[in-house]
Amino acid sequence: MFRKLDSFKDISRGKLAGKMAVVMDLAVELPVEIWVEENPQTSDVKFEQKILSLVKSKTLLLLDRGFYHFQFWPELIKRNIDFITRIKKGGDDCFCK
């Protein structure tokens, strides 16, 4: 959009200021929690403990493939939390419930 609008051509582009994770309630289409880490190189796995402390059993999580930490998935299963995720690019193995 900024490239197409001449009124913005002199404004410098911003840089990514951190990493954000959002937990959404899809039934009401609103965020439940929003977390921000200052370092833009932070791994998604940094948010795992926050997710575990927030989510209750009998919940379905839709996870980005950045949540690949294999100790996280059995913990979700142990807590009766279902999840759907994509495997990392090039991954041949699949851990399924």
A tleap script that builds the chain and sets N, CA, C and O, in Angstrom:
source leaprc.protein.ff14SB
mol = sequence {
  NMET PHE ARG LYS LEU ASP SER PHE LYS ASP
  ILE SER ARG GLY LYS LEU ALA GLY LYS MET
  ALA VAL VAL MET ASP LEU ALA VAL GLU LEU
  PRO VAL GLU ILE TRP VAL GLU GLU ASN PRO
  GLN THR SER ASP VAL LYS PHE GLU GLN LYS
  ILE LEU SER LEU VAL LYS SER LYS THR LEU
  LEU LEU LEU ASP ARG GLY PHE TYR HIE PHE
  GLN PHE TRP PRO GLU LEU ILE LYS ARG ASN
  ILE ASP PHE ILE THR ARG ILE LYS LYS GLY
  GLY ASP ASP CYS PHE CYS CLYS
}
set mol.1.N position { 0.819 -1.173 0.000 }
set mol.1.CA position { 0.000 0.000 0.000 }
set mol.1.C position { 0.879 1.258 0.000 }
set mol.1.O position { 0.592 2.213 -0.722 }
set mol.2.N position { 1.946 1.261 0.806 }
set mol.2.CA position { 2.791 2.445 0.902 }
set mol.2.C position { 3.479 2.752 -0.420 }
set mol.2.O position { 3.741 3.915 -0.729 }
set mol.3.N position { 3.771 1.731 -1.193 }
set mol.3.CA position { 4.423 1.947 -2.489 }
set mol.3.C position { 3.475 2.579 -3.499 }
set mol.3.O position { 3.913 3.297 -4.398 }
set mol.4.N position { 2.190 2.320 -3.358 }
set mol.4.CA position { 1.212 2.776 -4.345 }
set mol.4.C position { 0.661 4.165 -4.050 }
set mol.4.O position { 0.153 4.827 -4.954 }
set mol.5.N position { 0.751 4.615 -2.813 }
set mol.5.CA position { 0.203 5.921 -2.464 }
set mol.5.C position { 1.317 6.964 -2.417 }
set mol.5.O position { 2.227 6.866 -1.593 }
set mol.6.N position { 1.250 7.940 -3.279 }
set mol.6.CA position { 2.282 8.978 -3.337 }
set mol.6.C position { 2.382 9.773 -2.039 }
set mol.6.O position { 3.456 10.275 -1.709 }
set mol.7.N position { 1.284 9.895 -1.301 }
set mol.7.CA position { 1.316 10.693 -0.071 }
set mol.7.C position { 2.220 10.064 0.998 }
set mol.7.O position { 2.629 10.749 1.935 }
set mol.8.N position { 2.533 8.782 0.870 }
set mol.8.CA position { 3.388 8.106 1.841 }
set mol.8.C position { 4.820 7.898 1.344 }
set mol.8.O position { 5.625 7.283 2.043 }
set mol.9.N position { 5.147 8.392 0.165 }
set mol.9.CA position { 6.444 8.056 -0.430 }
set mol.9.C position { 7.633 8.600 0.352 }
set mol.9.O position { 8.721 8.032 0.262 }
set mol.10.N position { 7.468 9.673 1.111 }
set mol.10.CA position { 8.587 10.253 1.852 }
set mol.10.C position { 8.701 9.738 3.286 }
set mol.10.O position { 9.620 10.123 4.009 }
set mol.11.N position { 7.792 8.886 3.696 }
set mol.11.CA position { 7.818 8.355 5.056 }
set mol.11.C position { 8.719 7.124 5.076 }
set mol.11.O position { 8.585 6.227 4.243 }
set mol.12.N position { 9.641 7.094 6.040 }
set mol.12.CA position { 10.530 5.937 6.130 }
set mol.12.C position { 9.758 4.730 6.639 }
set mol.12.O position { 8.796 4.862 7.395 }
set mol.13.N position { 10.197 3.555 6.213 }
set mol.13.CA position { 9.543 2.315 6.621 }
set mol.13.C position { 10.003 1.925 8.026 }
set mol.13.O position { 11.162 2.115 8.395 }
set mol.14.N position { 9.087 1.388 8.778 }
set mol.14.CA position { 9.412 0.922 10.120 }
set mol.14.C position { 10.073 -0.438 10.076 }
set mol.14.O position { 10.075 -1.117 9.049 }
set mol.15.N position { 10.629 -0.821 11.202 }
set mol.15.CA position { 11.239 -2.136 11.343 }
set mol.15.C position { 10.447 -2.921 12.374 }
set mol.15.O position { 9.803 -2.351 13.255 }
set mol.16.N position { 10.508 -4.228 12.248 }
set mol.16.CA position { 9.837 -5.093 13.203 }
set mol.16.C position { 10.398 -4.832 14.590 }
set mol.16.O position { 11.608 -4.905 14.807 }
set mol.17.N position { 9.522 -4.532 15.514 }
set mol.17.CA position { 9.957 -4.127 16.849 }
set mol.17.C position { 9.894 -5.264 17.852 }
set mol.17.O position { 10.240 -5.057 19.015 }
set mol.18.N position { 9.481 -6.418 17.467 }
set mol.18.CA position { 9.393 -7.525 18.400 }
set mol.18.C position { 8.604 -8.673 17.815 }
set mol.18.O position { 8.324 -8.709 16.617 }
set mol.19.N position { 8.251 -9.605 18.672 }
set mol.19.CA position { 7.480 -10.784 18.266 }
set mol.19.C position { 6.188 -10.783 19.071 }
set mol.19.O position { 6.203 -10.525 20.275 }
set mol.20.N position { 5.089 -11.066 18.419 }
set mol.20.CA position { 3.787 -11.016 19.062 }
set mol.20.C position { 3.107 -12.379 18.944 }
set mol.20.O position { 3.202 -13.048 17.915 }
set mol.21.N position { 2.427 -12.774 20.006 }
set mol.21.CA position { 1.595 -13.974 19.991 }
set mol.21.C position { 0.202 -13.563 20.457 }
set mol.21.O position { 0.052 -12.787 21.400 }
set mol.22.N position { -0.798 -14.091 19.789 }
set mol.22.CA position { -2.182 -13.745 20.107 }
set mol.22.C position { -2.981 -15.036 20.266 }
set mol.22.O position { -2.898 -15.938 19.432 }
set mol.23.N position { -3.746 -15.110 21.335 }
set mol.23.CA position { -4.694 -16.197 21.527 }
set mol.23.C position { -6.067 -15.619 21.240 }
set mol.23.O position { -6.506 -14.670 21.891 }
set mol.24.N position { -6.741 -16.205 20.256 }
set mol.24.CA position { -8.051 -15.713 19.822 }
set mol.24.C position { -9.142 -16.698 20.248 }
set mol.24.O position { -8.936 -17.911 20.255 }
set mol.25.N position { -10.272 -16.165 20.591 }
set mol.25.CA position { -11.478 -16.966 20.774 }
set mol.25.C position { -12.222 -16.892 19.452 }
set mol.25.O position { -12.818 -15.865 19.127 }
set mol.26.N position { -12.190 -17.962 18.700 }
set mol.26.CA position { -12.777 -17.930 17.355 }
set mol.26.C position { -14.297 -17.858 17.369 }
set mol.26.O position { -14.901 -17.435 16.383 }
set mol.27.N position { -14.922 -18.262 18.465 }
set mol.27.CA position { -16.389 -18.185 18.547 }
set mol.27.C position { -16.865 -16.739 18.545 }
set mol.27.O position { -17.887 -16.420 17.936 }
set mol.28.N position { -16.126 -15.863 19.224 }
set mol.28.CA position { -16.528 -14.452 19.278 }
set mol.28.C position { -15.601 -13.559 18.445 }
set mol.28.O position { -15.817 -12.351 18.342 }
set mol.29.N position { -14.571 -14.168 17.854 }
set mol.29.CA position { -13.615 -13.469 16.986 }
set mol.29.C position { -12.917 -12.303 17.674 }
set mol.29.O position { -12.723 -11.242 17.082 }
set mol.30.N position { -12.540 -12.520 18.946 }
set mol.30.CA position { -11.833 -11.498 19.722 }
set mol.30.C position { -10.597 -12.099 20.373 }
set mol.30.O position { -10.584 -13.286 20.701 }
set mol.31.N position { -9.559 -11.295 20.565 }
set mol.31.CA position { -8.377 -11.808 21.262 }
set mol.31.C position { -8.648 -12.010 22.749 }
set mol.31.O position { -9.344 -11.220 23.386 }
set mol.32.N position { -8.078 -13.090 23.285 }
set mol.32.CA position { -8.158 -13.381 24.712 }
set mol.32.C position { -6.907 -12.844 25.404 }
set mol.32.O position { -6.986 -12.254 26.481 }
set mol.33.N position { -5.766 -13.054 24.781 }
set mol.33.CA position { -4.473 -12.589 25.296 }
set mol.33.C position { -3.599 -12.150 24.137 }
set mol.33.O position { -3.672 -12.700 23.038 }
set mol.34.N position { -2.772 -11.148 24.404 }
set mol.34.CA position { -1.766 -10.701 23.440 }
set mol.34.C position { -0.455 -10.561 24.207 }
set mol.34.O position { -0.392 -9.859 25.216 }
set mol.35.N position { 0.589 -11.229 23.724 }
set mol.35.CA position { 1.903 -11.153 24.357 }
set mol.35.C position { 2.911 -10.605 23.356 }
set mol.35.O position { 2.851 -10.911 22.165 }
set mol.36.N position { 3.836 -9.793 23.852 }
set mol.36.CA position { 4.860 -9.197 22.993 }
set mol.36.C position { 6.231 -9.427 23.618 }
set mol.36.O position { 6.431 -9.180 24.807 }
set mol.37.N position { 7.156 -9.894 22.818 }
set mol.37.CA position { 8.567 -10.006 23.202 }
set mol.37.C position { 9.321 -8.951 22.404 }
set mol.37.O position { 9.066 -8.777 21.212 }
set mol.38.N position { 10.242 -8.248 23.045 }
set mol.38.CA position { 10.957 -7.159 22.381 }
set mol.38.C position { 11.860 -7.631 21.246 }
set mol.38.O position { 12.010 -6.933 20.243 }
set mol.39.N position { 12.455 -8.793 21.393 }
set mol.39.CA position { 13.383 -9.300 20.390 }
set mol.39.C position { 12.611 -9.904 19.215 }
set mol.39.O position { 11.873 -10.871 19.405 }
set mol.40.N position { 12.765 -9.357 18.001 }
set mol.40.CA position { 12.030 -9.906 16.855 }
set mol.40.C position { 12.510 -11.301 16.454 }
set mol.40.O position { 11.826 -11.993 15.699 }
set mol.41.N position { 13.669 -11.719 16.945 }
set mol.41.CA position { 14.190 -13.055 16.622 }
set mol.41.C position { 13.735 -14.108 17.625 }
set mol.41.O position { 14.133 -15.269 17.524 }
set mol.42.N position { 12.908 -13.720 18.591 }
set mol.42.CA position { 12.414 -14.651 19.604 }
set mol.42.C position { 11.650 -15.792 18.947 }
set mol.42.O position { 10.862 -15.580 18.025 }
set mol.43.N position { 11.891 -16.989 19.429 }
set mol.43.CA position { 11.195 -18.169 18.919 }
set mol.43.C position { 9.786 -18.234 19.491 }
set mol.43.O position { 9.534 -17.771 20.604 }
set mol.44.N position { 8.880 -18.808 18.728 }
set mol.44.CA position { 7.504 -18.982 19.202 }
set mol.44.C position { 7.442 -19.841 20.456 }
set mol.44.O position { 6.520 -19.699 21.260 }
set mol.45.N position { 8.409 -20.726 20.628 }
set mol.45.CA position { 8.382 -21.612 21.789 }
set mol.45.C position { 8.486 -20.842 23.100 }
set mol.45.O position { 8.168 -21.391 24.155 }
set mol.46.N position { 8.925 -19.580 23.061 }
set mol.46.CA position { 8.967 -18.745 24.263 }
set mol.46.C position { 7.570 -18.495 24.828 }
set mol.46.O position { 7.431 -18.149 26.002 }
set mol.47.N position { 6.546 -18.664 24.013 }
set mol.47.CA position { 5.170 -18.412 24.438 }
set mol.47.C position { 4.468 -19.667 24.964 }
set mol.47.O position { 3.320 -19.591 25.400 }
set mol.48.N position { 5.141 -20.816 24.929 }
set mol.48.CA position { 4.496 -22.078 25.294 }
set mol.48.C position { 3.990 -22.086 26.733 }
set mol.48.O position { 2.856 -22.499 26.976 }
set mol.49.N position { 4.789 -21.647 27.679 }
set mol.49.CA position { 4.365 -21.660 29.082 }
set mol.49.C position { 3.174 -20.728 29.311 }
set mol.49.O position { 2.288 -21.027 30.112 }
set mol.50.N position { 3.161 -19.612 28.611 }
set mol.50.CA position { 2.029 -18.687 28.733 }
set mol.50.C position { 0.749 -19.326 28.199 }
set mol.50.O position { -0.329 -19.156 28.769 }
set mol.51.N position { 0.883 -20.053 27.109 }
set mol.51.CA position { -0.271 -20.750 26.538 }
set mol.51.C position { -0.761 -21.823 27.502 }
set mol.51.O position { -1.961 -21.949 27.743 }
set mol.52.N position { 0.181 -22.603 28.056 }
set mol.52.CA position { -0.195 -23.669 28.985 }
set mol.52.C position { -0.884 -23.121 30.228 }
set mol.52.O position { -1.789 -23.763 30.763 }
set mol.53.N position { -0.478 -21.959 30.692 }
set mol.53.CA position { -1.111 -21.389 31.879 }
set mol.53.C position { -2.482 -20.788 31.576 }
set mol.53.O position { -3.288 -20.595 32.487 }
set mol.54.N position { -2.750 -20.495 30.316 }
set mol.54.CA position { -4.008 -19.858 29.928 }
set mol.54.C position { -5.085 -20.854 29.502 }
set mol.54.O position { -6.250 -20.710 29.871 }
set mol.55.N position { -4.698 -21.854 28.732 }
set mol.55.CA position { -5.657 -22.736 28.072 }
set mol.55.C position { -6.126 -23.840 29.011 }
set mol.55.O position { -5.331 -24.438 29.737 }
set mol.56.N position { -7.419 -24.097 28.984 }
set mol.56.CA position { -8.029 -25.136 29.819 }
set mol.56.C position { -8.206 -26.420 29.000 }
set mol.56.O position { -8.099 -26.408 27.774 }
set mol.57.N position { -8.476 -27.517 29.697 }
set mol.57.CA position { -8.721 -28.785 28.999 }
set mol.57.C position { -9.961 -28.663 28.113 }
set mol.57.O position { -10.795 -27.776 28.298 }
set mol.58.N position { -10.058 -29.562 27.162 }
set mol.58.CA position { -11.151 -29.589 26.181 }
set mol.58.C position { -11.176 -28.335 25.325 }
set mol.58.O position { -12.234 -27.835 24.944 }
set mol.59.N position { -9.973 -27.839 25.032 }
set mol.59.CA position { -9.803 -26.692 24.139 }
set mol.59.C position { -9.137 -27.187 22.866 }
set mol.59.O position { -8.333 -28.118 22.904 }
set mol.60.N position { -9.462 -26.577 21.755 }
set mol.60.CA position { -8.785 -26.873 20.496 }
set mol.60.C position { -7.905 -25.686 20.146 }
set mol.60.O position { -8.391 -24.565 19.995 }
set mol.61.N position { -6.600 -25.938 20.015 }
set mol.61.CA position { -5.652 -24.894 19.614 }
set mol.61.C position { -5.295 -25.063 18.150 }
set mol.61.O position { -5.047 -26.178 17.690 }
set mol.62.N position { -5.270 -23.979 17.430 }
set mol.62.CA position { -4.729 -23.949 16.075 }
set mol.62.C position { -3.384 -23.245 16.196 }
set mol.62.O position { -3.333 -22.045 16.465 }
set mol.63.N position { -2.302 -23.982 16.000 }
set mol.63.CA position { -0.963 -23.459 16.246 }
set mol.63.C position { -0.202 -23.233 14.951 }
set mol.63.O position { -0.294 -24.018 14.007 }
set mol.64.N position { 0.537 -22.161 14.929 }
set mol.64.CA position { 1.460 -21.904 13.837 }
set mol.64.C position { 2.571 -22.954 13.884 }
set mol.64.O position { 2.812 -23.546 14.936 }
set mol.65.N position { 3.237 -23.189 12.778 }
set mol.65.CA position { 4.263 -24.224 12.786 }
set mol.65.C position { 5.511 -23.831 13.566 }
set mol.65.O position { 6.440 -24.631 13.682 }
set mol.66.N position { 5.550 -22.612 14.102 }
set mol.66.CA position { 6.647 -22.214 14.958 }
set mol.66.C position { 6.617 -22.905 16.309 }
set mol.66.O position { 7.613 -22.894 17.033 }
set mol.67.N position { 5.484 -23.509 16.661 }
set mol.67.CA position { 5.359 -24.236 17.926 }
set mol.67.C position { 5.719 -25.703 17.686 }
set mol.67.O position { 4.859 -26.581 17.751 }
set mol.68.N position { 6.981 -25.951 17.412 }
set mol.68.CA position { 7.463 -27.274 17.048 }
set mol.68.C position { 8.185 -27.979 18.184 }
set mol.68.O position { 8.679 -29.091 17.998 }
set mol.69.N position { 8.258 -27.363 19.348 }
set mol.69.CA position { 8.980 -27.916 20.486 }
set mol.69.C position { 8.278 -29.205 20.910 }
set mol.69.O position { 7.158 -29.157 21.419 }
set mol.70.N position { 8.906 -30.328 20.711 }
set mol.70.CA position { 8.230 -31.616 20.843 }
set mol.70.C position { 7.866 -31.987 22.272 }
set mol.70.O position { 7.122 -32.948 22.467 }
set mol.71.N position { 8.351 -31.276 23.275 }
set mol.71.CA position { 7.924 -31.504 24.644 }
set mol.71.C position { 6.617 -30.764 24.930 }
set mol.71.O position { 5.914 -31.090 25.886 }
set mol.72.N position { 6.299 -29.789 24.119 }
set mol.72.CA position { 5.069 -29.012 24.263 }
set mol.72.C position { 3.850 -29.854 23.887 }
set mol.72.O position { 2.834 -29.823 24.581 }
set mol.73.N position { 3.948 -30.600 22.799 }
set mol.73.CA position { 2.810 -31.375 22.317 }
set mol.73.C position { 2.346 -32.439 23.314 }
set mol.73.O position { 1.146 -32.523 23.577 }
set mol.74.N position { 3.241 -33.258 23.882 }
set mol.74.CA position { 2.763 -34.236 24.889 }
set mol.74.C position { 2.151 -33.558 26.124 }
set mol.74.O position { 1.241 -34.104 26.748 }
set mol.75.N position { 2.648 -32.389 26.465 }
set mol.75.CA position { 2.064 -31.664 27.600 }
set mol.75.C position { 0.631 -31.238 27.283 }
set mol.75.O position { -0.240 -31.303 28.150 }
set mol.76.N position { 0.384 -30.804 26.055 }
set mol.76.CA position { -0.982 -30.461 25.641 }
set mol.76.C position { -1.883 -31.696 25.717 }
set mol.76.O position { -3.011 -31.621 26.204 }
set mol.77.N position { -1.382 -32.815 25.237 }
set mol.77.CA position { -2.168 -34.052 25.241 }
set mol.77.C position { -2.467 -34.479 26.672 }
set mol.77.O position { -3.590 -34.875 26.984 }
set mol.78.N position { -1.456 -34.398 27.550 }
set mol.78.CA position { -1.636 -34.772 28.957 }
set mol.78.C position { -2.714 -33.919 29.629 }
set mol.78.O position { -3.432 -34.397 30.507 }
set mol.79.N position { -2.822 -32.669 29.216 }
set mol.79.CA position { -3.810 -31.749 29.802 }
set mol.79.C position { -5.158 -31.783 29.078 }
set mol.79.O position { -6.037 -30.966 29.351 }
set mol.80.N position { -5.313 -32.740 28.147 }
set mol.80.CA position { -6.554 -32.899 27.392 }
set mol.80.C position { -6.866 -31.663 26.548 }
set mol.80.O position { -8.013 -31.228 26.451 }
set mol.81.N position { -5.816 -31.112 25.942 }
set mol.81.CA position { -5.935 -29.973 25.036 }
set mol.81.C position { -5.611 -30.482 23.635 }
set mol.81.O position { -4.502 -30.954 23.385 }
set mol.82.N position { -6.559 -30.388 22.741 }
set mol.82.CA position { -6.341 -30.825 21.359 }
set mol.82.C position { -5.691 -29.704 20.571 }
set mol.82.O position { -5.829 -28.529 20.912 }
set mol.83.N position { -4.977 -30.075 19.508 }
set mol.83.CA position { -4.300 -29.067 18.709 }
set mol.83.C position { -4.167 -29.510 17.263 }
set mol.83.O position { -4.140 -30.699 16.945 }
set mol.84.N position { -4.086 -28.513 16.408 }
set mol.84.CA position { -3.820 -28.715 14.979 }
set mol.84.C position { -2.654 -27.809 14.633 }
set mol.84.O position { -2.653 -26.627 14.976 }
set mol.85.N position { -1.662 -28.364 13.953 }
set mol.85.CA position { -0.506 -27.582 13.535 }
set mol.85.C position { 0.050 -28.151 12.244 }
set mol.85.O position { -0.252 -29.283 11.868 }
set mol.86.N position { 0.854 -27.365 11.581 }
set mol.86.CA position { 1.570 -27.851 10.399 }
set mol.86.C position { 2.962 -28.262 10.840 }
set mol.86.O position { 3.533 -27.651 11.743 }
set mol.87.N position { 3.511 -29.286 10.213 }
set mol.87.CA position { 4.877 -29.656 10.522 }
set mol.87.C position { 5.819 -28.665 9.858 }
set mol.87.O position { 5.460 -28.017 8.875 }
set mol.88.N position { 7.018 -28.551 10.396 }
set mol.88.CA position { 7.993 -27.629 9.834 }
set mol.88.C position { 8.352 -28.057 8.421 }
set mol.88.O position { 8.295 -29.241 8.086 }
set mol.89.N position { 8.712 -27.106 7.613 }
set mol.89.CA position { 9.078 -27.367 6.227 }
set mol.89.C position { 10.180 -28.414 6.151 }
set mol.89.O position { 11.192 -28.322 6.845 }
set mol.90.N position { 9.971 -29.394 5.311 }
set mol.90.CA position { 10.967 -30.436 5.131 }
set mol.90.C position { 10.868 -31.561 6.156 }
set mol.90.O position { 11.650 -32.511 6.111 }
set mol.91.N position { 9.917 -31.463 7.076 }
set mol.91.CA position { 9.778 -32.495 8.113 }
set mol.91.C position { 9.120 -33.731 7.537 }
set mol.91.O position { 8.100 -33.636 6.856 }
set mol.92.N position { 9.695 -34.885 7.806 }
set mol.92.CA position { 9.147 -36.140 7.301 }
set mol.92.C position { 8.326 -36.865 8.365 }
set mol.92.O position { 7.404 -37.614 8.040 }
set mol.93.N position { 8.660 -36.644 9.623 }
set mol.93.CA position { 7.986 -37.336 10.709 }
set mol.93.C position { 6.790 -36.533 11.185 }
set mol.93.O position { 6.805 -35.303 11.143 }
set mol.94.N position { 5.769 -37.215 11.631 }
set mol.94.CA position { 4.579 -36.558 12.144 }
set mol.94.C position { 4.242 -37.161 13.499 }
set mol.94.O position { 4.152 -38.381 13.637 }
set mol.95.N position { 4.057 -36.313 14.489 }
set mol.95.CA position { 3.641 -36.741 15.817 }
set mol.95.C position { 2.146 -36.500 15.883 }
set mol.95.O position { 1.708 -35.350 15.904 }
set mol.96.N position { 1.370 -37.541 15.916 }
set mol.96.CA position { -0.079 -37.379 15.877 }
set mol.96.C position { -0.709 -38.006 17.101 }
set mol.96.O position { -0.193 -38.971 17.664 }
set mol.97.N position { -1.828 -37.442 17.499 }
set mol.97.CA position { -2.561 -37.952 18.658 }
set mol.97.C position { -3.490 -39.044 18.210 }
set mol.97.O position { -4.209 -39.617 19.028 }
savepdb mol mol.pdb
quit
